[in-house]
């Protein structure tokens, strides 16, 4: 088994670039996989389509999941993950806009581990992603180890 994997599911190119920049600047020591819609995320997680040759025993240590995705939204991806034993325990942090926070709070009942509101300011978003990294590092699960 190689380097641990972090799956980032984001369709907005600006938000994706910002997220990847922050992760790289803060030393995320993970192989980062990007999915740009909900179906691509499930294809990756369940080794389907272009990911059919991926080892199904090597699931990501953390999924950063946007709520408002094309094809399948973040809630549908989360539900599929929680219904399958291969992905039931994979930690999921949902990335939301301020207008989507109530949906993210409801998703906590459906197995969401946490959510982060995406602020407009780069440094605020950086601080919030750093808090997520620290939380997982200190929890002992360490998907974003320092």
C-alpha angles and dihedrals in degrees: 000000000000134000114335116261132234116196115209113193110192132138100189108089093208093050090045093051091047093049093048092047092051093047092050094045091051094051103251101186094205140106101250118214119191126208117184099199139022095259092053089051091054091044088056095044095046097037096243134145112352089004096053091115093054117112106255091205091065105074123171117270090224137011119208100200128190113217100214104058132151122247094013121016124227093263091055091049091049092049092051090049093051092048093056123072091216092064103021094106099037106119114242126197113188120217110213141175118236091259091056099052095103090056090050091051089053089049089061086072089053095056104279110152097205144328136223123205111225107232121203093239117084095218093049090052090046090053091049094050089048088054089053090050092050093046093055092042092052094042090069092242090092102187089157101037119183 
